[in-house]
Amino acid sequence: MVVETVIDSLTENARFENEDQKFWWYATAISLSRLLAVCKYNEERRHQLLSWYRRFILPALGPRPIRGVKPNFEPCLVFDGSACELSMNWKELDPHRTVRFTIEATGSRAGTSADPFNQDETTALLRSMSEALPDLDLTQFEHFAAAFFLPGDAADDLAAKLPADTPLSQVWVAFDLLRDHVMAKVYFIPLLKWIHTGTPTRKLVREAVVQCNSKFGGYDASFAVLDSFLDSFPPSEAPHIEMVAIDCNDTPSSRVKIYLRTAVNTLTKAREAYTLGGRLCGQDVAAAIEALDEFWPIIFRLKGPNSEEKEVFEDGSGCGYAIEMKPGAAEPEVKIHIPVRKIDGSDKQICESLSAWFKKRGNMKLATTYKEDLEGVLYVCVPSDEEIGANWLTAPTTTSKQAKERTHLFHLLIRNGLEFICPCTTQPKSSVSMLRMTAG
């Protein structure tokens, strides 16, 4: 168990504005604090970040869950309904692991006629922290919000068009907690704009990306490479654009990322998609393919001949891809997102696979401590008195058919042979999230 004096001090002296914020503090901040400690942030930096988190993030998490009460708006950040997801980013050539988290900012008016699509809270959150984050630049955010957000009076018209159980999430916001500053990122989901306007998502995204030139250049050339790749498929088989993400800063490396849903479910298809059908090549791409070839059979526990053609998902799922574009770049970079929760196996088996790969990559310390670190980060109890709303804890619990094997429920996410992200959710009923792989 991680011993954490910073969070103890902040919790002891905390004065919460309401019971919602008190709930979210216990439900998320303790795990965040422990993750910061595991990743060797010094005590001063942990205190700074947790104080910032309490000031800005707790209010943005919205109403707490209350047993038997259906909320006006349900976040769908991850498959289990968590409103916050923590993550750890590790790169082989970087001595520091970076803690990150993603939230779906949810205001008290979300899901009501005042804010039917929960668009207001993210805007308010980002604008409120402009002084606290001097590197924050909202130029791109305002551009894409104008392109993808819906007017409030569209609710009635849209409701008649929505298939049952359509997720209403429009936007997520994430933060990289770097040693010297906090970097904000925003993820836009243009699904509702497509349904409302009838304009295909790909066209909506292309128009928004092509128009968002910065002083460092545009994204036209990179998007043209993606367009060419998508055009190579029959229309009914082409990967589908699901999400657009941006970095909220004004630098030459500020990215626009396009997220694709694909049917990739074999190593052969994964290689082909990673190179965008052979459109990307070079030393970095070759190194990433080599890492992918090494990692794929370990995470999916494949042996024997023809493993490259073995379909690894049984329900028609496929890997996701993030196409990262930088201003003025001639071509994009690519990340693979593997839905690890779809992998056949227990959390214990997947954790062992990840540890085996860490060891294979020469990181013996992470291979040895990975499971223990995650357990220490996640074992958190939330006060169960009725004032908080419900009995709730992020401790080991079981919900799957493999309950006897799933003793420690946590999210895993990994990012390439050269870079890893290992996130953990804040909900007790989650198991495993995603894996990402890219050239660093």
KOLDREN-737583 format. One record per residue (C-alpha): x negated, y negated, z; residue in three letters. Coordinates in Angstrom, 3 decimals, always signed. Example, Ala and Ser with C-alpha at 12.3 -4.5 7.8 and 13.67 -1.06 7.14 Angstrom:
BEGIN
-12.300 +4.500 +7.800 ALA
-13.670 +1.060 +7.140 SER
//
This chain:
BEGIN
+0.000 +0.000 +0.000 MET
-1.288 -3.446 -0.941 VAL
-1.788 -5.694 +2.094 VAL
-0.790 -9.242 +1.203 GLU
-1.119 -12.133 +3.656 THR
-0.159 -14.848 +1.138 VAL
+3.342 -13.517 +0.502 ILE
+3.816 -12.878 +4.223 ASP
+3.008 -16.496 +4.986 SER
+5.252 -17.869 +2.245 LEU
+8.113 -15.579 +3.222 THR
+7.853 -16.395 +6.918 GLU
+8.038 -20.129 +6.241 ASN
+10.515 -19.969 +3.355 ALA
+13.649 -22.109 +3.324 ARG
+15.865 -20.932 +0.471 PHE
+18.494 -23.158 -1.099 GLU
+21.019 -20.332 -1.206 ASN
+21.409 -16.587 -0.755 GLU
+20.849 -15.953 -4.466 ASP
+17.331 -17.351 -4.274 GLN
+16.667 -15.443 -1.071 LYS
+17.714 -12.236 -2.791 PHE
+15.509 -12.842 -5.821 TRP
+12.529 -13.715 -3.630 TRP
+12.609 -10.337 -1.919 TYR
+13.536 -8.503 -5.125 ALA
+10.775 -9.953 -7.326 THR
+8.215 -12.123 -5.544 ALA
+6.815 -9.415 -3.272 ILE
+6.022 -7.143 -6.207 SER
+4.590 -10.120 -8.083 LEU
+2.381 -11.004 -5.133 SER
+1.088 -7.452 -4.856 ARG
+0.385 -7.328 -8.582 LEU
-1.626 -10.551 -8.301 LEU
-3.624 -8.997 -5.471 ALA
-4.206 -5.762 -7.422 VAL
-5.508 -7.857 -10.325 CYS
-7.964 -9.676 -8.037 LYS
-6.518 -13.188 -8.087 TYR
-8.080 -15.093 -5.219 ASN
-5.953 -16.157 -2.249 GLU
-5.782 -19.818 -3.259 GLU
-4.584 -18.984 -6.775 ARG
-2.008 -16.515 -5.474 ARG
-0.620 -19.167 -3.154 HIS
-0.426 -21.685 -6.026 GLN
+1.339 -19.282 -8.355 LEU
+3.822 -17.972 -5.806 LEU
+4.701 -21.498 -4.696 SER
+5.296 -22.427 -8.343 TRP
+7.358 -19.256 -8.777 TYR
+9.523 -20.094 -5.768 ARG
+10.085 -23.658 -6.950 ARG
+10.945 -23.001 -10.599 PHE
+11.702 -19.323 -11.255 ILE
+13.951 -18.338 -8.354 LEU
+16.675 -20.855 -9.319 PRO
+16.455 -19.707 -12.934 ALA
+17.265 -16.078 -12.069 LEU
+20.834 -17.110 -11.395 GLY
+23.498 -15.391 -9.319 PRO
+22.392 -12.284 -7.458 ARG
+24.062 -8.937 -8.213 PRO
+26.921 -8.181 -5.834 ILE
+28.340 -4.718 -5.507 ARG
+31.765 -4.425 -7.140 GLY
+31.619 -7.903 -8.729 VAL
+31.244 -8.205 -12.491 LYS
+29.099 -11.237 -13.360 PRO
+30.183 -13.795 -15.937 ASN
+26.995 -13.066 -17.862 PHE
+24.838 -9.936 -17.805 GLU
+21.154 -10.313 -18.750 PRO
+19.796 -7.670 -21.103 CYS
+16.082 -8.326 -20.834 LEU
+15.405 -4.615 -20.424 VAL
+17.619 -1.600 -20.899 PHE
+18.629 -1.351 -17.241 ASP
+19.821 -4.936 -16.874 GLY
+16.838 -6.321 -14.967 SER
+16.603 -10.105 -14.973 ALA
+12.830 -10.087 -14.492 CYS
+10.046 -7.834 -15.730 GLU
+6.500 -8.005 -14.378 LEU
+3.478 -6.949 -16.400 SER
-0.270 -6.554 -16.215 MET
-2.491 -7.317 -19.202 ASN
-5.892 -5.662 -19.424 TRP
-8.533 -6.064 -22.130 LYS
-11.619 -3.921 -22.287 GLU
-13.947 -6.839 -22.906 LEU
-12.369 -9.146 -20.325 ASP
-13.380 -8.786 -16.653 PRO
-9.961 -10.050 -15.519 HIS
-6.543 -8.452 -15.694 ARG
-3.794 -11.019 -16.303 THR
-0.415 -10.875 -14.585 VAL
+2.597 -11.858 -16.652 ARG
+6.346 -11.785 -16.280 PHE
+9.418 -12.258 -18.460 THR
+12.851 -13.455 -17.372 ILE
+16.216 -14.162 -18.882 GLU
+16.918 -17.519 -17.278 ALA
+20.552 -17.441 -16.197 THR
+22.439 -20.451 -14.936 GLY
+25.494 -20.489 -12.714 SER
+27.578 -21.582 -15.716 ARG
+26.327 -18.798 -18.007 ALA
+29.157 -16.819 -19.542 GLY
+31.726 -19.541 -18.833 THR
+33.186 -22.013 -21.306 SER
+30.514 -24.516 -20.229 ALA
+27.667 -22.272 -21.428 ASP
+29.166 -19.176 -23.070 PRO
+25.882 -17.937 -24.562 PHE
+23.540 -18.735 -21.643 ASN
+21.476 -21.184 -23.648 GLN
+21.285 -24.086 -21.191 ASP
+19.199 -22.606 -18.386 GLU
+16.079 -21.850 -20.454 THR
+16.081 -25.373 -21.868 THR
+16.529 -26.887 -18.414 ALA
+13.847 -24.666 -16.902 LEU
+11.202 -25.525 -19.475 LEU
+11.906 -29.240 -19.383 ARG
+11.838 -29.289 -15.578 SER
+8.333 -27.846 -15.363 MET
+6.634 -30.135 -17.889 SER
+4.741 -32.002 -15.167 GLU
+3.771 -28.820 -13.339 ALA
+2.399 -27.264 -16.566 LEU
+0.394 -29.972 -18.347 PRO
-0.421 -27.653 -21.285 ASP
+3.280 -27.034 -21.974 LEU
+4.442 -28.253 -25.381 ASP
+8.095 -27.822 -26.347 LEU
+7.924 -28.965 -29.976 THR
+8.272 -25.454 -31.392 GLN
+10.855 -24.526 -28.776 PHE
+13.095 -27.420 -29.756 GLU
+12.700 -26.492 -33.438 HIS
+13.682 -22.844 -33.032 PHE
+16.428 -23.625 -30.503 ALA
+18.009 -25.906 -33.111 ALA
+17.725 -23.098 -35.673 ALA
+19.126 -20.230 -33.568 PHE
+21.266 -21.628 -30.733 PHE
+25.030 -21.790 -31.175 LEU
+27.371 -24.689 -30.452 PRO
+29.595 -24.142 -27.442 GLY
+32.759 -24.390 -29.547 ASP
+31.689 -21.303 -31.526 ALA
+32.664 -18.974 -28.674 ALA
+36.253 -18.264 -29.722 ASP
+35.356 -17.702 -33.362 ASP
+32.419 -15.485 -32.443 LEU
+34.388 -13.421 -29.943 ALA
+36.692 -12.248 -32.717 ALA
+33.721 -11.029 -34.749 LYS
+31.656 -9.310 -32.064 LEU
+31.625 -5.518 -31.944 PRO
+32.302 -4.078 -28.508 ALA
+29.382 -4.188 -26.049 ASP
+27.311 -6.549 -28.215 THR
+24.589 -8.072 -26.003 PRO
+25.013 -11.834 -25.692 LEU
+21.411 -12.696 -24.832 SER
+20.045 -15.528 -26.919 GLN
+16.703 -16.333 -25.355 VAL
+14.075 -15.026 -22.914 TRP
+11.090 -16.853 -21.459 VAL
+7.762 -15.384 -20.384 ALA
+4.721 -16.684 -18.517 PHE
+1.084 -15.586 -18.607 ASP
-0.435 -16.372 -15.203 LEU
-3.969 -17.212 -16.254 LEU
-6.686 -18.102 -13.767 ARG
-6.703 -21.783 -14.688 ASP
-3.214 -22.427 -16.065 HIS
+0.192 -20.924 -16.832 VAL
+1.142 -20.304 -20.457 MET
+4.823 -20.212 -21.416 ALA
+6.324 -18.200 -24.281 LYS
+9.899 -18.056 -25.544 VAL
+11.731 -15.220 -27.325 TYR
+14.747 -16.018 -29.519 PHE
+17.309 -13.379 -30.515 ILE
+19.153 -14.529 -33.673 PRO
+21.776 -11.754 -33.647 LEU
+24.685 -13.987 -32.646 LEU
+23.700 -16.672 -35.170 LYS
+23.785 -14.032 -37.908 TRP
+27.228 -12.787 -36.821 ILE
+28.590 -16.321 -36.479 HIS
+27.279 -17.709 -39.791 THR
+27.121 -14.572 -41.927 GLY
+23.598 -15.564 -42.977 THR
+21.248 -12.549 -42.867 PRO
+18.780 -12.614 -39.995 THR
+15.814 -12.406 -42.331 ARG
+16.936 -15.546 -44.180 LYS
+17.609 -17.408 -40.923 LEU
+14.164 -16.515 -39.624 VAL
+12.351 -17.277 -42.875 ARG
+13.878 -20.757 -43.075 GLU
+13.018 -21.516 -39.453 ALA
+9.432 -20.262 -39.716 VAL
+8.639 -21.974 -43.012 VAL
+9.875 -25.297 -41.631 GLN
+7.845 -25.210 -38.400 CYS
+4.525 -26.525 -39.705 ASN
+2.182 -27.914 -37.060 SER
-0.796 -30.250 -37.284 LYS
-2.961 -27.137 -37.463 PHE
-1.141 -25.724 -40.487 GLY
+1.886 -23.692 -41.423 GLY
+2.943 -20.067 -41.232 TYR
+4.009 -19.700 -44.866 ASP
+1.135 -17.491 -46.024 ALA
+1.483 -15.028 -43.159 SER
+5.244 -14.832 -43.569 PHE
+4.808 -14.179 -47.295 ALA
+2.788 -11.056 -46.427 VAL
+5.605 -9.876 -44.170 LEU
+8.171 -10.683 -46.874 ASP
+6.231 -8.600 -49.373 SER
+6.169 -5.664 -46.967 PHE
+9.917 -5.860 -46.288 LEU
+10.640 -6.143 -50.031 ASP
+8.842 -2.831 -50.607 SER
+11.727 -0.952 -48.945 PHE
+15.160 -0.152 -50.321 PRO
+17.471 -2.708 -48.664 PRO
+19.160 -0.115 -46.458 SER
+15.815 +1.226 -45.181 GLU
+13.874 -1.996 -44.559 ALA
+12.773 -2.814 -40.984 PRO
+15.166 -5.252 -39.346 HIS
+14.074 -8.548 -37.782 ILE
+15.334 -8.555 -34.191 GLU
+13.524 -11.383 -32.453 MET
+11.264 -14.411 -32.933 VAL
+8.797 -15.543 -30.269 ALA
+6.640 -18.637 -29.883 ILE
+3.829 -19.912 -27.682 ASP
+4.767 -23.156 -25.941 CYS
+1.457 -24.886 -26.491 ASN
-0.115 -27.071 -29.168 ASP
-3.338 -25.344 -30.191 THR
-4.863 -23.803 -33.341 PRO
-4.004 -20.355 -31.969 SER
-0.350 -21.077 -31.143 SER
+1.583 -18.100 -32.455 ARG
+4.916 -17.386 -34.036 VAL
+5.798 -13.694 -33.657 LYS
+8.379 -11.744 -35.623 ILE
+9.662 -8.548 -33.983 TYR
+10.818 -5.700 -36.206 LEU
+12.946 -2.656 -35.471 ARG
+11.701 +0.240 -37.596 THR
+12.261 +3.955 -38.167 ALA
+8.604 +4.756 -37.438 VAL
+8.474 +8.021 -35.476 ASN
+5.310 +9.779 -36.685 THR
+1.634 +8.884 -36.557 LEU
+1.468 +8.748 -40.356 THR
+4.306 +6.238 -40.502 LYS
+2.807 +4.275 -37.597 ALA
-0.475 +3.818 -39.476 ARG
+1.325 +2.746 -42.642 GLU
+3.462 +0.177 -40.848 ALA
+0.507 -1.149 -38.843 TYR
-1.242 -2.159 -42.064 THR
+2.035 -3.484 -43.510 LEU
+1.861 -0.903 -46.250 GLY
-1.844 -1.441 -46.916 GLY
-1.605 -5.234 -47.040 ARG
-3.837 -5.635 -43.980 LEU
-7.362 -4.254 -43.859 CYS
-10.793 -5.049 -42.472 GLY
-12.909 -4.120 -39.476 GLN
-10.384 -5.083 -36.776 ASP
-7.563 -3.202 -38.457 VAL
-9.767 -0.127 -38.912 ALA
-10.709 -0.239 -35.217 ALA
-7.043 -0.485 -34.213 ALA
-6.111 +2.478 -36.438 ILE
-8.910 +4.496 -34.860 GLU
-7.585 +3.619 -31.393 ALA
-4.050 +4.504 -32.476 LEU
-5.220 +7.889 -33.783 ASP
-6.862 +8.536 -30.435 GLU
-3.963 +7.340 -28.315 PHE
-0.943 +8.793 -30.138 TRP
-1.553 +12.506 -29.382 PRO
-2.387 +11.667 -25.745 ILE
+0.752 +9.680 -24.950 ILE
+3.031 +12.088 -26.854 PHE
+1.100 +15.184 -25.659 ARG
+0.723 +16.561 -29.190 LEU
-1.444 +19.556 -30.025 LYS
-2.014 +21.822 -32.972 GLY
-1.767 +21.323 -36.739 PRO
+0.526 +18.820 -38.434 ASN
+0.726 +16.639 -35.323 SER
+0.475 +13.559 -37.524 GLU
+3.846 +14.425 -39.054 GLU
+5.508 +15.435 -35.778 LYS
+8.607 +13.307 -35.108 GLU
+8.195 +12.068 -31.557 VAL
+11.688 +10.694 -30.928 PHE
+14.735 +12.913 -31.060 GLU
+17.527 +10.344 -31.172 ASP
+16.605 +8.376 -34.277 GLY
+14.594 +5.789 -32.371 SER
+11.470 +4.259 -33.844 GLY
+8.579 +2.056 -32.858 CYS
+8.908 -1.692 -32.876 GLY
+6.369 -3.999 -34.504 TYR
+5.353 -7.555 -33.622 ALA
+4.019 -9.575 -36.553 ILE
+1.862 -12.362 -35.097 GLU
+1.204 -15.440 -37.206 MET
-1.138 -18.314 -36.442 LYS
-1.045 -21.730 -38.128 PRO
-2.982 -21.811 -41.385 GLY
-3.829 -18.095 -41.290 ALA
-3.753 -16.218 -44.597 ALA
-2.267 -13.092 -43.057 GLU
-0.683 -11.977 -39.801 PRO
-1.831 -9.594 -37.083 GLU
+0.294 -6.648 -35.976 VAL
+1.177 -4.999 -32.670 LYS
+2.966 -1.681 -32.277 ILE
+5.652 -1.348 -29.593 HIS
+6.269 +2.241 -28.539 ILE
+9.483 +2.814 -26.537 PRO
+7.873 +4.928 -23.858 VAL
+11.166 +5.536 -22.049 ARG
+12.196 +7.554 -25.114 LYS
+9.222 +9.894 -24.764 ILE
+10.081 +13.382 -23.573 ASP
+8.458 +13.733 -20.164 GLY
+8.426 +12.429 -16.627 SER
+6.914 +9.214 -15.325 ASP
+4.236 +11.330 -13.683 LYS
+3.282 +12.915 -17.010 GLN
+3.184 +9.577 -18.809 ILE
+1.116 +8.051 -16.020 CYS
-1.319 +10.962 -16.290 GLU
-1.524 +10.462 -20.047 SER
-2.308 +6.784 -19.633 LEU
-4.920 +7.534 -16.994 SER
-6.487 +10.096 -19.315 ALA
-6.774 +7.494 -22.038 TRP
-8.219 +4.891 -19.684 PHE
-10.842 +7.494 -18.789 LYS
-11.492 +8.262 -22.451 LYS
-12.036 +4.549 -23.092 ARG
-14.625 +4.469 -20.302 GLY
-12.618 +2.662 -17.620 ASN
-12.951 +5.136 -14.771 MET
-11.797 +2.700 -12.095 LYS
-8.469 +1.956 -13.795 LEU
-7.987 +5.641 -14.589 ALA
-8.445 +6.464 -10.915 THR
-6.379 +3.671 -9.351 THR
-3.627 +3.110 -11.942 TYR
-0.916 +5.258 -10.353 LYS
-1.734 +4.154 -6.810 GLU
-1.710 +0.487 -7.824 ASP
+1.714 +0.760 -9.419 LEU
+3.157 +2.558 -6.414 GLU
+1.806 -0.117 -4.077 GLY
+3.162 -2.922 -6.224 VAL
+6.659 -1.497 -6.533 LEU
+7.485 -0.169 -3.089 TYR
+9.557 -3.109 -1.883 VAL
+12.674 -3.246 +0.279 CYS
+15.213 -6.035 -0.100 VAL
+17.187 -6.995 +3.032 PRO
+20.402 -5.013 +2.968 SER
+22.663 -7.262 +5.039 ASP
+25.943 -8.219 +3.441 GLU
+24.834 -11.839 +3.111 GLU
+22.347 -10.762 +0.439 ILE
+25.117 -8.981 -1.402 GLY
+24.260 -5.297 -1.653 ALA
+21.997 -2.534 -0.446 ASN
+19.143 -2.712 -2.911 TRP
+15.536 -1.637 -3.055 LEU
+12.813 -1.101 -5.615 THR
+11.509 +2.082 -4.090 ALA
+11.191 +5.586 -5.536 PRO
+14.616 +6.853 -6.582 THR
+15.968 +9.141 -9.250 THR
+18.650 +8.980 -11.918 THR
+17.518 +11.156 -14.824 SER
+17.912 +14.821 -15.637 LYS
+14.238 +15.129 -14.707 GLN
+14.912 +13.817 -11.218 ALA
+12.645 +16.339 -9.546 LYS
+9.715 +15.086 -11.598 GLU
+10.511 +11.378 -11.586 ARG
+9.251 +10.460 -8.148 THR
+7.891 +7.014 -8.951 HIS
+9.977 +4.897 -11.291 LEU
+8.074 +2.131 -12.982 PHE
+7.586 +0.468 -16.327 HIS
+4.498 +1.144 -18.363 LEU
+3.378 -0.858 -21.308 LEU
+0.047 -0.664 -23.035 ILE
-1.499 -2.788 -25.683 ARG
-3.985 -1.257 -28.107 ASN
-7.274 +0.486 -27.846 GLY
-8.801 -2.840 -26.910 LEU
-6.054 -4.366 -24.789 GLU
-3.422 -2.994 -22.429 PHE
-0.251 -4.307 -20.848 ILE
+1.250 -2.251 -18.036 CYS
+4.488 -3.834 -16.799 PRO
+6.802 -2.913 -13.992 CYS
+10.474 -3.699 -13.760 THR
+12.272 -5.078 -10.714 THR
+15.205 -2.675 -10.871 GLN
+15.214 +0.664 -9.067 PRO
+16.864 +2.740 -11.774 LYS
+14.273 +2.072 -14.478 SER
+11.619 +4.491 -15.571 SER
+9.383 +3.566 -18.467 VAL
+9.542 +0.631 -20.834 SER
+7.297 +0.207 -23.855 MET
+3.797 +0.500 -25.156 LEU
+2.044 -1.956 -27.434 ARG
-1.022 -1.372 -29.508 MET
-3.030 -3.876 -31.509 THR
-6.526 -4.884 -32.444 ALA
-7.704 -7.316 -29.805 GLY
//
